[in-house]
């Protein structure tokens, strides 16, 4: 696993005060190794090279959707293992200092019944593996499936994440106090605030349990707190038209609103397919990096575009005048499963097996086993065109 110096510096921030309700260091500092006397010469000291800027590399991944067939493939005797599906992108996960994930569903556990679409609930091991195996540090819970098991399911999901520090979790809440608390995650001295909003909920839910885009007062309050108490403000927005690569008007308007309120990065989820990434100018003269849709990462949806996601990357660069967002990159991914034509014709959704996530550019052999009839290069080129020219699209 990657080595990171990161911690959750505040479980809540109210107003301008940081309330440290659960700081946890990720590891002890590495020891300083001094050279032996024979290895250095006091008479001829070597000139020191100027240190470069400090960089924190962040990655972001889209919807994590444990459909019934995902749960079935993850199930072991006595438990579940979701980390197995991410082995093909292990190198990309390990190269990150901070990772964002959208947990699309409750992970309230067996007491609430394990279920997939359309009313989801995952085992507690789902959250455990997103944290431990995938490395999710910034976790969005504000999405249309968050309330599939009601406020009790949200409370159970938050309780699971309480034990998975250090992580910043936002968007679905157990109380008004928790809703008004902005989590801040620290990585290598950079304070990253996470603020999360959903466009709507599939299930009826109260205004406290789920952060909604349409709650103007809440949006203003949380953004002001985040801006006052962090170096970088990351906003998760669960929005958009499902299965559409086009950015709709509500997305564009809310993205600009967030930019003008001081967001540094907006991470969009919800459409289940990729949408463009771009920079927006903001009211203070800065700029905001917006990923309108990261697509799906883990799922067993049916269309190739629904199985094409992205590991979105960007660097937080510490300079003399603060921390800036730079170098946006994108590694398209492919979510594979085996499913024979006979199984598909029979509508046997539980027959989907051999699940894996790989960089799209390296998925030719896997795609050859599918019904899609395209090469990895063809899908890679199509994905790069959707993401647009303002990010660097990488093969791995």
C-alpha positions in Angstrom: 0.0 0.0 0.0 1.0 3.6 -0.5 2.9 5.5 2.2 1.1 8.7 3.2 1.5 11.4 5.8 -2.1 12.3 6.2 -4.6 12.7 8.9 -8.1 13.9 9.6 -7.4 17.2 11.4 -11.0 17.9 12.3 -14.0 15.7 12.4 -16.0 19.0 12.5 -15.6 22.7 11.9 -18.2 25.0 13.2 -17.9 28.6 12.2 -14.2 29.5 12.0 -13.1 27.1 14.8 -11.5 23.8 14.1 -12.9 21.1 16.5 -10.4 18.2 16.6 -12.8 15.3 17.3 -10.7 12.5 15.9 -7.2 13.2 14.6 -5.2 10.1 13.7 -1.7 10.1 12.3 -1.2 7.7 9.3 2.3 6.8 10.3 5.5 7.9 12.1 7.9 10.1 10.3 10.7 8.3 8.4 14.0 8.2 10.3 16.7 10.6 9.2 19.7 8.6 8.0 23.0 10.4 8.6 26.0 9.7 6.4 29.0 7.9 7.9 32.1 10.0 8.4 33.8 8.1 5.5 31.0 9.2 3.2 31.5 12.9 3.5 34.4 15.3 3.3 34.3 18.4 5.4 36.9 20.1 3.3 34.9 19.8 0.1 31.2 20.2 0.9 28.8 19.5 -1.9 26.5 22.4 -2.8 22.9 21.8 -1.9 20.3 21.8 -4.7 17.3 24.1 -4.3 14.3 22.1 -3.1 11.4 21.9 -5.5 7.8 22.7 -4.6 6.0 20.2 -2.4 3.3 18.3 -4.2 0.3 16.3 -3.0 -1.1 14.0 -5.7 -4.9 13.5 -5.4 -6.9 11.0 -7.4 -10.7 10.8 -7.7 -12.9 7.9 -8.7 -16.6 7.9 -9.5 -19.6 5.7 -8.5 -18.9 2.6 -6.4 -22.1 0.6 -7.0 -22.4 -2.8 -5.4 -25.0 -4.4 -7.6 -26.3 -7.9 -6.6 -23.7 -9.6 -8.9 -20.9 -7.5 -7.3 -22.0 -8.6 -3.9 -22.2 -12.2 -5.0 -18.7 -12.1 -6.5 -17.3 -10.4 -3.4 -18.9 -12.9 -1.0 -16.6 -15.3 0.8 -17.3 -17.8 3.5 -18.1 -15.6 6.5 -17.8 -12.3 4.8 -17.1 -10.2 1.7 -14.0 -9.0 -0.1 -14.4 -6.0 -2.4 -10.7 -5.1 -2.6 -10.1 -8.0 -5.0 -11.7 -6.1 -7.9 -9.2 -3.3 -7.7 -6.0 -5.3 -8.3 -5.7 -4.1 -11.9 -5.3 -0.5 -10.8 -3.1 -1.2 -7.7 -0.2 0.9 -9.1 -2.4 3.9 -9.7 -4.0 3.7 -6.3 -0.6 3.3 -4.6 0.8 6.4 -6.4 -1.7 8.7 -4.8 -1.3 10.7 -1.6 -5.1 11.3 -1.3 -8.0 9.5 -2.9 -11.7 10.6 -3.3 -14.5 8.0 -3.7 -18.2 8.2 -4.1 -19.8 5.5 -2.0 -23.1 5.4 -3.9 -25.0 3.3 -1.4 -25.5 2.7 2.3 -23.1 0.2 3.9 -25.4 -0.4 6.9 -24.7 -4.1 7.1 -26.6 -7.4 7.2 -29.1 -6.1 9.8 -30.7 -4.0 7.1 -30.6 -6.7 4.5 -28.0 -6.9 1.7 -29.5 -5.7 -1.6 -28.6 -4.3 -4.9 -30.6 -2.2 -7.5 -33.0 -0.5 -7.1 -32.8 -0.3 -3.2 -29.2 -0.7 -2.3 -27.5 -1.7 0.9 -24.0 -3.1 1.2 -22.2 -5.1 3.9 -20.1 -3.1 6.3 -17.1 -4.7 4.5 -17.9 -2.5 1.5 -16.9 0.6 3.4 -14.0 -1.3 5.1 -12.5 -2.2 1.7 -13.1 1.2 0.1 -11.0 2.5 3.0 -8.4 -0.2 3.5 -8.0 -1.8 0.1 -8.8 1.1 -2.2 -7.5 3.9 0.0 -10.5 6.2 0.0 -9.7 9.3 2.2 -12.4 11.8 1.0 -15.7 9.9 0.9 -18.9 11.3 -0.5 -22.2 10.0 0.8 -24.5 12.6 -0.8 -26.1 10.8 -3.6 -29.6 9.6 -4.7 -29.2 6.2 -3.1 -27.9 7.4 0.3 -31.3 7.2 1.8 -32.3 3.8 0.4 -32.5 2.5 4.0 -33.7 5.7 5.5 -32.1 7.8 8.3 -31.3 4.6 10.2 -29.3 3.3 7.3 -27.4 6.6 7.1 -26.7 6.5 10.8 -25.4 2.9 10.5 -23.2 3.8 7.5 -21.7 6.8 9.3 -21.0 4.6 12.3 -19.0 2.2 10.2 -17.0 5.1 8.8 -16.4 6.5 12.3 -14.1 3.5 12.9 -12.2 3.9 9.6 -10.0 6.9 10.4 -8.4 8.8 8.9 -11.1 9.7 6.4 -13.2 12.7 5.7 -16.8 11.7 5.1 -19.5 14.2 4.1 -23.0 14.5 2.6 -25.3 12.3 4.7 -25.8 13.1 8.3 -27.1 11.8 11.7 -27.8 15.3 13.1 -28.0 19.0 12.3 -24.7 19.4 14.1 -23.0 16.8 11.9 -24.5 18.4 8.8 -23.1 21.8 9.6 -19.6 20.3 10.3 -17.1 20.4 7.5 -14.5 17.7 7.6 -10.9 18.7 6.9 -8.3 16.1 5.9 -4.6 16.9 6.1 -2.0 15.5 3.7 1.6 16.6 3.9 0.6 19.8 5.6 -2.1 20.7 3.0 -5.6 21.1 4.6 -8.3 19.7 2.3 -12.0 20.4 3.1 -14.7 18.1 1.7 -18.2 19.5 1.0 -20.8 17.3 -0.6 -24.2 17.9 -2.2 -26.8 15.7 -4.0 -29.3 16.9 -6.5 -32.1 14.6 -5.3 -32.9 11.4 -3.3 -34.7 8.4 -4.7 -36.3 7.8 -1.3 -38.1 10.4 0.8 -35.7 11.9 3.3 -35.6 15.0 5.5 -33.4 18.1 4.9 -30.9 17.3 7.6 -30.1 13.7 6.7 -29.0 14.6 3.1 -27.2 17.7 1.8 -29.0 19.0 -1.2 -27.9 21.3 -3.9 -31.1 23.3 -3.7 -30.6 24.3 -0.1 -29.0 27.7 -0.8 -28.4 28.6 2.9 -26.6 25.2 3.5 -24.5 25.6 0.4 -23.4 29.1 1.4 -22.7 28.1 5.0 -20.7 25.0 4.3 -18.7 26.7 1.5 -17.9 29.6 3.8 -16.6 27.3 6.5 -14.6 25.2 4.2 -13.0 28.3 2.6 -12.1 29.8 5.9 -10.5 26.7 7.4 -8.7 24.8 4.6 -6.1 25.4 1.9 -8.1 23.5 -0.7 -11.8 23.1 -1.0 -13.0 20.0 -2.8 -16.8 19.8 -3.5 -18.6 16.6 -4.4 -21.6 17.2 -6.6 -24.0 14.2 -7.4 -26.0 15.6 -10.3 -26.6 15.5 -14.0 -28.6 13.4 -16.5 -28.1 9.7 -16.2 -26.3 8.0 -19.1 -25.7 11.3 -20.9 -22.2 12.6 -21.8 -23.7 16.1 -22.1 -23.4 18.6 -19.2 -26.9 20.0 -18.5 -27.8 23.5 -17.5 -28.2 22.8 -13.8 -24.8 21.3 -13.6 -23.2 24.2 -15.3 -25.0 26.8 -13.1 -24.2 25.0 -9.9 -20.6 24.5 -10.9 -20.2 28.2 -11.4 -21.9 28.9 -8.1 -19.5 26.7 -6.3 -16.6 28.3 -8.1 -17.7 31.7 -7.1 -18.0 30.5 -3.5 -14.4 29.4 -3.5 -14.3 25.8 -4.6 -10.9 24.7 -5.9 -12.1 21.4 -7.3 -15.6 20.1 -8.1 -15.9 16.3 -8.5 -19.1 15.3 -10.3 -20.8 11.9 -10.0 -24.2 10.5 -10.9 -24.5 10.3 -14.7 -22.8 6.8 -14.6 -20.8 7.8 -17.8 -18.0 10.2 -18.4 -18.5 13.9 -19.0 -16.1 16.8 -19.7 -13.5 18.2 -17.4 -12.7 21.9 -17.5 -11.5 25.0 -15.7 -13.9 27.8 -14.6 -13.0 31.3 -13.7 -14.3 32.4 -10.3 -15.2 35.6 -8.5 -12.0 36.1 -6.6 -9.9 35.9 -9.8 -8.8 32.3 -9.3 -10.0 29.2 -11.2 -11.8 26.0 -10.3 -11.2 22.6 -11.8 -14.5 20.9 -12.6 -14.9 17.2 -13.5 -18.6 17.1 -14.5 -18.8 13.3 -14.3 -16.2 10.7 -13.3 -18.5 7.9 -14.5 -18.7 4.6 -12.7 -15.7 2.8 -11.1 -17.2 -0.3 -9.6 -20.5 -1.7 -11.0 -22.0 -4.4 -13.2 -24.1 -2.1 -15.4 -24.7 -3.2 -18.9 -23.4 -0.6 -21.4 -19.7 -0.1 -22.3 -19.9 3.6 -21.5 -21.3 2.7 -18.0 -18.3 0.4 -17.5 -15.8 3.1 -18.6 -14.6 5.3 -15.7 -11.7 7.4 -14.9 -9.0 7.9 -12.3 -9.0 11.7 -12.3 -5.7 13.1 -11.0 -4.5 16.6 -10.0 -1.6 18.0 -8.0 -1.8 20.3 -5.0 1.3 22.4 -5.2 2.6 24.3 -2.2 4.2 27.6 -3.1 5.2 30.9 -1.5 1.6 32.2 -1.9 -0.4 29.2 -0.9 -1.5 26.0 -2.5 -2.6 25.7 -6.1 -4.4 23.0 -8.1 -2.3 22.0 -11.1 -1.7 19.2 -13.7 -5.1 17.6 -14.2 -4.7 14.1 -15.6 -7.1 11.3 -16.5 -6.5 7.5 -16.7 -9.6 5.9 -18.3 -10.6 2.6 -16.7 -12.6 -0.4 -17.8 -14.8 -2.4 -15.5 -14.9 -6.0 -16.8 -17.1 -9.0 -16.1 -17.6 -12.3 -18.0 -21.2 -12.9 -19.3 -22.0 -15.3 -22.1 -24.5 -14.5 -24.8 -26.7 -17.3 -23.5 -26.7 -15.9 -20.0 -27.5 -12.4 -21.3 -30.3 -13.7 -23.5 -31.7 -15.5 -20.4 -31.5 -12.2 -18.4 -29.4 -14.0 -15.8 -27.8 -10.9 -14.2 -26.3 -12.9 -11.3 -24.2 -14.9 -13.9 -21.8 -12.0 -14.4 -18.5 -13.2 -13.0 -14.7 -12.6 -13.0 -15.0 -8.9 -12.1 -12.0 -6.6 -12.5 -11.0 -3.0 -13.0 -8.1 -2.2 -15.3 -6.7 0.8 -17.2 -8.7 1.0 -20.3 -5.6 1.1 -22.6 -4.6 -2.3 -21.3 -7.9 -4.0 -21.7 -7.8 -5.4 -25.2 -7.8 -9.0 -24.1 -10.7 -8.4 -21.8 -12.8 -6.5 -24.3 -12.3 -9.3 -26.8 -14.3 -11.5 -24.5 -17.3 -9.2 -24.6 -20.2 -8.3 -26.8 -19.1 -4.7 -27.3 -17.1 -5.2 -30.6 -14.6 -2.4 -30.0 -10.9 -2.3 -29.2 -9.3 -0.7 -26.2 -7.8 2.0 -28.4 -11.2 2.9 -29.9 -12.8 3.3 -26.5 -9.8 5.1 -25.1 -10.0 7.7 -28.0 -13.7 8.1 -27.5 -13.2 8.7 -23.8 -10.4 11.2 -24.3 -12.7 13.1 -26.7 -15.5 13.3 -24.0 -13.1 14.4 -21.3 -11.8 17.2 -23.5 -8.6 19.0 -24.1 -8.1 20.6 -20.7 -6.9 17.4 -19.0 -4.0 15.2 -20.0 -5.3 11.7 -20.8 -2.9 9.0 -19.8 -2.8 5.3 -20.7 -1.7 4.3 -17.2 
